[in-house]
Amino acid sequence: MFGNYLIGLREGLEASLVVCILIAYLVKTDRRDKLPPVWLGVGSAVVLSMVFGAVLQFGSSQLTFEAQEALGGSLSIISVGLVTWMVFWMRRTARHLKTELHGKLDAAIAMGTTALVVTSFLAVGREGLETALFIWSAVQATDDGWNPLVGAALGLLTSVVLGWLFYRGALKINLAKFFTWTGAMLVVVAAGVLAYGVHDLQEAGWLPGLHSVAFDISSTVPKDSWYGTLLKGVFNFQPDPTVLQLVVWLAYLVPTLAVFFGLFGGGKAKPATPVAAKSAA
C-alpha cells in the first residue's frame, strides 16, 4: 500500500505543481479570462487518464491467462521505462519547471484558446497516463485486493492538498531534494514492478526459466505474514524469485540508482577554476 501511496503522491504532486504554476501565472498577469480553457484541458486530461486505467483493468480481464500474463508483463516493463525517464527528467528540470511552463503558456496564449487547452491538456495528460499505467502495473504486481488502489488514491489526494498549499504559499519545500529522494524510492518500487513483469512473461511462455528458482525463503518470510505483505506492498518483494527475475532486478536497480545519484558522473558540478570564474564574472 505504501508503494502505491508513494506513486500517487509523487506523480500527483508533479501534475498538481504544473496546474498551480499555470493558474498562478495567469492570475498574476491579470489574464483570468484564460483560466476556463486551462481548466478544460486539465479536466480532459484527468478524464482520459481515468478512462485509460479502466480500459486496462476491465479489458485485460477478458483475455486468456497466457494473454493476461503477456499483457501485464509487457505493460509493466513499459511503465518502468516511462517512470524511469520521468524520474530523471524531473530531477534535471525541477529547478527550471516554472520558467519552462511560463514560456509554453505565453506561446499558447498568443496562438489562441485551442492552443491553451491543448497545452494544459498535454502538461497534465502525460503525467496522468504515466500514473494510470504505473499504478495499474503496481496493483497487478502486489495482488492485494483494493489496498493498492486505496494507497494510490490517498497519495493522489495528498498531492492535491499539497498543490493547493503550494498555490496559497503556505508550504515551501526544496523541490529538487523532494523529487530526488522520492525519485530514488520510486526507482526501488519500479525494480520490483520490473521483476514482476519478467515473471509474468515467464508464465506467458515468452521468457524461459520459470522453474529456475534463485532462492526460496518462504518459510522465513511467509507471503501471508504481516511483514511479508508489507515487503510485497512496498518493494514488490518475492521470497522465491526466479534466477532471471533476480538478475533483471539487480541489473536495473544498481546502475539506475548509481547514475541517478551521479556516482558515474553527471552529479554535482565541478567548481569553476579562477580563470573560468573571472571570465564568467
C-alpha positions as YAML, in Angstrom:
chain: A
units: angstrom
residues:
- id: 1
  name: MET
  ca: [0.00, 0.00, 0.00]
- id: 2
  name: PHE
  ca: [2.83, 2.39, 0.85]
- id: 3
  name: GLY
  ca: [4.47, 1.84, -2.51]
- id: 4
  name: ASN
  ca: [1.27, 2.79, -4.32]
- id: 5
  name: TYR
  ca: [0.78, 5.75, -1.98]
- id: 6
  name: LEU
  ca: [4.24, 6.93, -2.97]
- id: 7
  name: ILE
  ca: [3.40, 6.53, -6.66]
- id: 8
  name: GLY
  ca: [0.19, 8.54, -6.29]
- id: 9
  name: LEU
  ca: [1.93, 11.21, -4.21]
- id: 10
  name: ARG
  ca: [4.97, 11.57, -6.47]
- id: 11
  name: GLU
  ca: [3.12, 11.57, -9.78]
- id: 12
  name: GLY
  ca: [0.13, 13.53, -8.48]
- id: 13
  name: LEU
  ca: [2.29, 16.23, -6.94]
- id: 14
  name: GLU
  ca: [4.09, 16.75, -10.22]
- id: 15
  name: ALA
  ca: [0.77, 17.26, -12.01]
- id: 16
  name: SER
  ca: [-0.52, 19.48, -9.19]
- id: 17
  name: LEU
  ca: [2.55, 21.69, -9.41]
- id: 18
  name: VAL
  ca: [2.07, 22.05, -13.15]
- id: 19
  name: VAL
  ca: [-1.54, 23.14, -12.66]
- id: 20
  name: CYS
  ca: [-0.61, 25.54, -9.83]
- id: 21
  name: ILE
  ca: [2.11, 27.17, -11.90]
- id: 22
  name: LEU
  ca: [-0.22, 27.64, -14.88]
- id: 23
  name: ILE
  ca: [-3.04, 29.07, -12.77]
- id: 24
  name: ALA
  ca: [-0.82, 31.32, -10.66]
- id: 25
  name: TYR
  ca: [0.87, 32.75, -13.75]
- id: 26
  name: LEU
  ca: [-2.45, 33.66, -15.38]
- id: 27
  name: VAL
  ca: [-3.75, 35.21, -12.15]
- id: 28
  name: LYS
  ca: [-0.60, 37.25, -11.54]
- id: 29
  name: THR
  ca: [-0.53, 38.53, -15.12]
- id: 30
  name: ASP
  ca: [-4.22, 39.54, -14.85]
- id: 31
  name: ARG
  ca: [-5.39, 37.10, -17.53]
- id: 32
  name: ARG
  ca: [-8.14, 35.36, -15.60]
- id: 33
  name: ASP
  ca: [-10.22, 35.11, -18.75]
- id: 34
  name: LYS
  ca: [-7.78, 32.41, -19.91]
- id: 35
  name: LEU
  ca: [-8.49, 30.19, -16.88]
- id: 36
  name: PRO
  ca: [-11.52, 28.29, -18.33]
- id: 37
  name: PRO
  ca: [-9.51, 26.86, -21.28]
- id: 38
  name: VAL
  ca: [-6.77, 25.76, -18.87]
- id: 39
  name: TRP
  ca: [-9.29, 24.03, -16.59]
- id: 40
  name: LEU
  ca: [-10.90, 22.42, -19.64]
- id: 41
  name: GLY
  ca: [-7.55, 20.98, -20.70]
- id: 42
  name: VAL
  ca: [-6.78, 19.78, -17.15]
- id: 43
  name: GLY
  ca: [-10.22, 18.18, -16.74]
- id: 44
  name: SER
  ca: [-9.96, 16.43, -20.11]
- id: 45
  name: ALA
  ca: [-6.55, 15.04, -19.15]
- id: 46
  name: VAL
  ca: [-7.91, 13.68, -15.85]
- id: 47
  name: VAL
  ca: [-10.88, 12.03, -17.59]
- id: 48
  name: LEU
  ca: [-8.61, 10.48, -20.23]
- id: 49
  name: SER
  ca: [-6.33, 9.06, -17.53]
- id: 50
  name: MET
  ca: [-9.28, 7.51, -15.68]
- id: 51
  name: VAL
  ca: [-10.66, 6.01, -18.89]
- id: 52
  name: PHE
  ca: [-7.22, 4.63, -19.76]
- id: 53
  name: GLY
  ca: [-6.95, 2.97, -16.33]
- id: 54
  name: ALA
  ca: [-10.45, 1.49, -16.64]
- id: 55
  name: VAL
  ca: [-9.67, 0.09, -20.10]
- id: 56
  name: LEU
  ca: [-6.50, -1.53, -18.75]
- id: 57
  name: GLN
  ca: [-8.34, -3.08, -15.81]
- id: 58
  name: PHE
  ca: [-11.53, -4.32, -17.46]
- id: 59
  name: GLY
  ca: [-10.07, -5.01, -20.90]
- id: 60
  name: SER
  ca: [-7.37, -7.32, -19.57]
- id: 61
  name: SER
  ca: [-9.90, -9.37, -17.57]
- id: 62
  name: GLN
  ca: [-11.48, -10.61, -20.82]
- id: 63
  name: LEU
  ca: [-8.26, -12.26, -22.02]
- id: 64
  name: THR
  ca: [-6.97, -15.81, -21.53]
- id: 65
  name: PHE
  ca: [-4.48, -16.48, -18.73]
- id: 66
  name: GLU
  ca: [-1.49, -16.50, -21.07]
- id: 67
  name: ALA
  ca: [-2.67, -13.33, -22.80]
- id: 68
  name: GLN
  ca: [-3.23, -11.60, -19.44]
- id: 69
  name: GLU
  ca: [0.27, -12.52, -18.29]
- id: 70
  name: ALA
  ca: [1.82, -11.37, -21.57]
- id: 71
  name: LEU
  ca: [-0.09, -8.07, -21.49]
- id: 72
  name: GLY
  ca: [0.62, -7.48, -17.81]
- id: 73
  name: GLY
  ca: [4.32, -8.23, -18.21]
- id: 74
  name: SER
  ca: [4.71, -6.08, -21.31]
- id: 75
  name: LEU
  ca: [2.89, -3.09, -19.79]
- id: 76
  name: SER
  ca: [4.85, -3.45, -16.54]
- id: 77
  name: ILE
  ca: [8.12, -3.16, -18.44]
- id: 78
  name: ILE
  ca: [6.81, -0.20, -20.48]
- id: 79
  name: SER
  ca: [5.62, 1.56, -17.32]
- id: 80
  name: VAL
  ca: [9.01, 1.07, -15.67]
- id: 81
  name: GLY
  ca: [10.69, 2.63, -18.70]
- id: 82
  name: LEU
  ca: [8.32, 5.63, -18.65]
- id: 83
  name: VAL
  ca: [8.64, 6.20, -14.91]
- id: 84
  name: THR
  ca: [12.43, 5.91, -15.05]
- id: 85
  name: TRP
  ca: [12.56, 8.53, -17.80]
- id: 86
  name: MET
  ca: [10.18, 10.75, -15.82]
- id: 87
  name: VAL
  ca: [12.25, 10.44, -12.62]
- id: 88
  name: PHE
  ca: [15.45, 11.51, -14.38]
- id: 89
  name: TRP
  ca: [13.67, 14.27, -16.30]
- id: 90
  name: MET
  ca: [12.13, 15.79, -13.17]
- id: 91
  name: ARG
  ca: [15.41, 15.62, -11.24]
- id: 92
  name: ARG
  ca: [17.07, 17.54, -14.05]
- id: 93
  name: THR
  ca: [14.35, 20.15, -14.64]
- id: 94
  name: ALA
  ca: [12.76, 20.66, -11.19]
- id: 95
  name: ARG
  ca: [14.58, 23.98, -10.68]
- id: 96
  name: HIS
  ca: [13.52, 25.33, -14.08]
- id: 97
  name: LEU
  ca: [9.99, 23.91, -14.34]
- id: 98
  name: LYS
  ca: [8.27, 27.24, -13.67]
- id: 99
  name: THR
  ca: [10.21, 29.13, -16.34]
- id: 100
  name: GLU
  ca: [9.63, 26.39, -18.91]
- id: 101
  name: LEU
  ca: [5.88, 26.30, -18.29]
- id: 102
  name: HIS
  ca: [5.60, 30.10, -18.39]
- id: 103
  name: GLY
  ca: [7.22, 30.13, -21.82]
- id: 104
  name: LYS
  ca: [4.88, 27.46, -23.17]
- id: 105
  name: LEU
  ca: [1.86, 29.24, -21.72]
- id: 106
  name: ASP
  ca: [2.80, 32.58, -23.29]
- id: 107
  name: ALA
  ca: [3.19, 30.89, -26.68]
- id: 108
  name: ALA
  ca: [-0.19, 29.14, -26.30]
- id: 109
  name: ILE
  ca: [-1.95, 32.40, -25.34]
- id: 110
  name: ALA
  ca: [-0.53, 34.07, -28.43]
- id: 111
  name: MET
  ca: [-1.87, 31.24, -30.63]
- id: 112
  name: GLY
  ca: [-5.41, 31.25, -29.21]
- id: 113
  name: THR
  ca: [-7.84, 29.39, -26.96]
- id: 114
  name: THR
  ca: [-7.43, 25.99, -28.63]
- id: 115
  name: ALA
  ca: [-3.67, 26.09, -28.15]
- id: 116
  name: LEU
  ca: [-4.19, 26.95, -24.49]
- id: 117
  name: VAL
  ca: [-6.47, 23.94, -23.98]
- id: 118
  name: VAL
  ca: [-4.01, 21.65, -25.77]
- id: 119
  name: THR
  ca: [-1.03, 22.98, -23.76]
- id: 120
  name: SER
  ca: [-2.69, 22.39, -20.38]
- id: 121
  name: PHE
  ca: [-4.03, 19.02, -21.58]
- id: 122
  name: LEU
  ca: [-0.58, 17.81, -22.63]
- id: 123
  name: ALA
  ca: [1.09, 19.20, -19.50]
- id: 124
  name: VAL
  ca: [-1.21, 17.17, -17.23]
- id: 125
  name: GLY
  ca: [-2.15, 14.31, -19.58]
- id: 126
  name: ARG
  ca: [1.36, 12.91, -19.82]
- id: 127
  name: GLU
  ca: [1.56, 12.65, -16.04]
- id: 128
  name: GLY
  ca: [-1.93, 11.17, -15.85]
- id: 129
  name: LEU
  ca: [-1.31, 8.42, -18.40]
- id: 130
  name: GLU
  ca: [2.03, 7.52, -16.81]
- id: 131
  name: THR
  ca: [0.38, 7.42, -13.39]
- id: 132
  name: ALA
  ca: [-2.51, 5.23, -14.59]
- id: 133
  name: LEU
  ca: [-0.16, 2.77, -16.29]
- id: 134
  name: PHE
  ca: [2.31, 2.53, -13.41]
- id: 135
  name: ILE
  ca: [-0.40, 2.22, -10.74]
- id: 136
  name: TRP
  ca: [-2.11, -0.50, -12.79]
- id: 137
  name: SER
  ca: [1.19, -2.38, -13.11]
- id: 138
  name: ALA
  ca: [1.91, -1.98, -9.40]
- id: 139
  name: VAL
  ca: [-1.59, -3.18, -8.48]
- id: 140
  name: GLN
  ca: [-1.13, -6.28, -10.64]
- id: 141
  name: ALA
  ca: [2.25, -6.90, -9.01]
- id: 142
  name: THR
  ca: [1.06, -6.68, -5.40]
- id: 143
  name: ASP
  ca: [-2.18, -8.64, -5.95]
- id: 144
  name: ASP
  ca: [-3.55, -7.29, -2.65]
- id: 145
  name: GLY
  ca: [-7.17, -6.51, -3.45]
- id: 146
  name: TRP
  ca: [-8.27, -2.91, -3.08]
- id: 147
  name: ASN
  ca: [-5.39, -1.86, -0.77]
- id: 148
  name: PRO
  ca: [-3.07, -0.73, -3.60]
- id: 149
  name: LEU
  ca: [-5.85, 1.39, -5.14]
- id: 150
  name: VAL
  ca: [-6.65, 2.90, -1.74]
- id: 151
  name: GLY
  ca: [-2.98, 3.73, -1.25]
- id: 152
  name: ALA
  ca: [-2.73, 5.32, -4.69]
- id: 153
  name: ALA
  ca: [-5.94, 7.31, -4.12]
- id: 154
  name: LEU
  ca: [-4.65, 8.60, -0.77]
- id: 155
  name: GLY
  ca: [-1.38, 9.59, -2.44]
- id: 156
  name: LEU
  ca: [-3.22, 11.49, -5.17]
- id: 157
  name: LEU
  ca: [-5.44, 13.20, -2.58]
- id: 158
  name: THR
  ca: [-2.38, 14.22, -0.57]
- id: 159
  name: SER
  ca: [-0.77, 15.62, -3.72]
- id: 160
  name: VAL
  ca: [-3.86, 17.75, -4.43]
- id: 161
  name: VAL
  ca: [-3.78, 19.17, -0.89]
- id: 162
  name: LEU
  ca: [-0.05, 19.88, -1.14]
- id: 163
  name: GLY
  ca: [-0.56, 21.51, -4.53]
- id: 164
  name: TRP
  ca: [-3.22, 23.79, -3.09]
- id: 165
  name: LEU
  ca: [-0.93, 24.70, -0.17]
- id: 166
  name: PHE
  ca: [1.84, 25.47, -2.67]
- id: 167
  name: TYR
  ca: [-0.53, 27.75, -4.55]
- id: 168
  name: ARG
  ca: [-1.57, 29.54, -1.36]
- id: 169
  name: GLY
  ca: [2.07, 29.95, -0.37]
- id: 170
  name: ALA
  ca: [1.53, 28.11, 2.90]
- id: 171
  name: LEU
  ca: [4.02, 25.36, 2.11]
- id: 172
  name: LYS
  ca: [7.51, 25.77, 0.74]
- id: 173
  name: ILE
  ca: [9.96, 22.88, 0.41]
- id: 174
  name: ASN
  ca: [13.06, 22.22, -1.63]
- id: 175
  name: LEU
  ca: [11.51, 20.66, -4.72]
- id: 176
  name: ALA
  ca: [14.87, 19.49, -6.07]
- id: 177
  name: LYS
  ca: [15.54, 17.46, -2.90]
- id: 178
  name: PHE
  ca: [11.95, 16.24, -2.70]
- id: 179
  name: PHE
  ca: [11.95, 14.90, -6.25]
- id: 180
  name: THR
  ca: [15.45, 13.45, -5.78]
- id: 181
  name: TRP
  ca: [14.58, 11.29, -2.77]
- id: 182
  name: THR
  ca: [11.07, 10.32, -3.85]
- id: 183
  name: GLY
  ca: [12.52, 9.57, -7.29]
- id: 184
  name: ALA
  ca: [15.08, 7.23, -5.72]
- id: 185
  name: MET
  ca: [12.32, 5.45, -3.80]
- id: 186
  name: LEU
  ca: [10.29, 5.15, -6.99]
- id: 187
  name: VAL
  ca: [13.28, 3.51, -8.70]
- id: 188
  name: VAL
  ca: [13.23, 0.84, -5.95]
- id: 189
  name: VAL
  ca: [9.48, 0.33, -6.46]
- id: 190
  name: ALA
  ca: [9.98, 0.21, -10.24]
- id: 191
  name: ALA
  ca: [12.63, -2.50, -9.84]
- id: 192
  name: GLY
  ca: [10.04, -4.70, -8.12]
- id: 193
  name: VAL
  ca: [7.47, -3.98, -10.84]
- id: 194
  name: LEU
  ca: [10.06, -4.87, -13.47]
- id: 195
  name: ALA
  ca: [10.86, -8.18, -11.77]
- id: 196
  name: TYR
  ca: [7.15, -8.96, -11.56]
- id: 197
  name: GLY
  ca: [6.76, -8.12, -15.24]
- id: 198
  name: VAL
  ca: [9.52, -10.58, -16.09]
- id: 199
  name: HIS
  ca: [7.74, -13.25, -14.06]
- id: 200
  name: ASP
  ca: [4.53, -12.55, -15.97]
- id: 201
  name: LEU
  ca: [6.33, -13.01, -19.28]
- id: 202
  name: GLN
  ca: [7.80, -16.26, -17.97]
- id: 203
  name: GLU
  ca: [4.33, -17.52, -17.08]
- id: 204
  name: ALA
  ca: [3.11, -16.50, -20.54]
- id: 205
  name: GLY
  ca: [5.91, -18.57, -22.09]
- id: 206
  name: TRP
  ca: [7.65, -15.55, -23.61]
- id: 207
  name: LEU
  ca: [10.72, -15.89, -21.41]
- id: 208
  name: PRO
  ca: [12.45, -19.06, -20.15]
- id: 209
  name: GLY
  ca: [13.42, -20.08, -16.62]
- id: 210
  name: LEU
  ca: [10.04, -20.13, -14.88]
- id: 211
  name: HIS
  ca: [11.04, -23.07, -12.67]
- id: 212
  name: SER
  ca: [14.67, -21.97, -12.08]
- id: 213
  name: VAL
  ca: [14.31, -20.50, -8.58]
- id: 214
  name: ALA
  ca: [17.21, -18.38, -7.33]
- id: 215
  name: PHE
  ca: [16.33, -18.90, -3.64]
- id: 216
  name: ASP
  ca: [13.29, -19.67, -1.54]
- id: 217
  name: ILE
  ca: [12.85, -18.09, 1.89]
- id: 218
  name: SER
  ca: [9.09, -18.56, 2.06]
- id: 219
  name: SER
  ca: [9.46, -20.37, 5.38]
- id: 220
  name: THR
  ca: [11.30, -17.36, 6.84]
- id: 221
  name: VAL
  ca: [9.20, -14.67, 5.16]
- id: 222
  name: PRO
  ca: [5.76, -16.21, 4.51]
- id: 223
  name: LYS
  ca: [3.75, -14.42, 1.84]
- id: 224
  name: ASP
  ca: [0.69, -14.27, 4.10]
- id: 225
  name: SER
  ca: [2.55, -12.84, 7.12]
- id: 226
  name: TRP
  ca: [2.23, -9.15, 8.03]
- id: 227
  name: TYR
  ca: [5.89, -8.46, 7.24]
- id: 228
  name: GLY
  ca: [5.70, -10.48, 4.02]
- id: 229
  name: THR
  ca: [2.66, -8.46, 2.98]
- id: 230
  name: LEU
  ca: [4.46, -5.24, 3.94]
- id: 231
  name: LEU
  ca: [7.54, -6.10, 1.89]
- id: 232
  name: LYS
  ca: [5.34, -7.13, -1.01]
- id: 233
  name: GLY
  ca: [3.30, -3.94, -0.86]
- id: 234
  name: VAL
  ca: [6.27, -1.57, -0.55]
- id: 235
  name: PHE
  ca: [9.01, -3.23, -2.61]
- id: 236
  name: ASN
  ca: [7.09, -5.93, -4.54]
- id: 237
  name: PHE
  ca: [9.34, -8.39, -2.68]
- id: 238
  name: GLN
  ca: [9.02, -12.04, -3.66]
- id: 239
  name: PRO
  ca: [10.50, -14.71, -1.34]
- id: 240
  name: ASP
  ca: [11.01, -17.20, -4.19]
- id: 241
  name: PRO
  ca: [12.14, -15.27, -7.31]
- id: 242
  name: THR
  ca: [13.43, -16.97, -10.40]
- id: 243
  name: VAL
  ca: [17.04, -16.55, -11.44]
- id: 244
  name: LEU
  ca: [16.04, -14.30, -14.33]
- id: 245
  name: GLN
  ca: [13.94, -12.11, -12.05]
- id: 246
  name: LEU
  ca: [16.84, -11.63, -9.65]
- id: 247
  name: VAL
  ca: [19.29, -10.86, -12.45]
- id: 248
  name: VAL
  ca: [16.94, -8.31, -14.06]
- id: 249
  name: TRP
  ca: [16.16, -6.71, -10.66]
- id: 250
  name: LEU
  ca: [19.86, -6.22, -9.88]
- id: 251
  name: ALA
  ca: [20.73, -5.18, -13.45]
- id: 252
  name: TYR
  ca: [18.12, -2.41, -13.27]
- id: 253
  name: LEU
  ca: [18.34, -1.24, -9.65]
- id: 254
  name: VAL
  ca: [22.09, -0.94, -9.08]
- id: 255
  name: PRO
  ca: [23.15, 1.02, -12.20]
- id: 256
  name: THR
  ca: [19.97, 3.14, -12.22]
- id: 257
  name: LEU
  ca: [20.47, 4.32, -8.64]
- id: 258
  name: ALA
  ca: [24.18, 4.83, -9.28]
- id: 259
  name: VAL
  ca: [23.52, 7.05, -12.29]
- id: 260
  name: PHE
  ca: [20.62, 8.78, -10.53]
- id: 261
  name: PHE
  ca: [22.84, 9.88, -7.66]
- id: 262
  name: GLY
  ca: [25.69, 10.77, -10.02]
- id: 263
  name: LEU
  ca: [28.19, 8.10, -9.00]
- id: 264
  name: PHE
  ca: [29.29, 7.67, -12.61]
- id: 265
  name: GLY
  ca: [29.43, 11.40, -13.41]
- id: 266
  name: GLY
  ca: [26.74, 13.95, -14.03]
- id: 267
  name: GLY
  ca: [26.32, 14.59, -10.31]
- id: 268
  name: LYS
  ca: [27.47, 17.79, -8.66]
- id: 269
  name: ALA
  ca: [29.01, 20.36, -10.91]
- id: 270
  name: LYS
  ca: [32.77, 20.79, -10.64]
- id: 271
  name: PRO
  ca: [33.96, 24.03, -9.02]
- id: 272
  name: ALA
  ca: [34.99, 26.66, -11.53]
- id: 273
  name: THR
  ca: [38.64, 27.44, -11.97]
- id: 274
  name: PRO
  ca: [39.80, 31.01, -11.12]
- id: 275
  name: VAL
  ca: [40.14, 31.82, -14.83]
- id: 276
  name: ALA
  ca: [36.70, 30.45, -15.65]
- id: 277
  name: ALA
  ca: [35.17, 32.28, -12.68]
- id: 278
  name: LYS
  ca: [36.79, 35.54, -13.76]
- id: 279
  name: SER
  ca: [35.51, 35.07, -17.33]
- id: 280
  name: ALA
  ca: [32.00, 34.34, -16.07]
- id: 281
  name: ALA
  ca: [32.12, 37.47, -13.92]
...
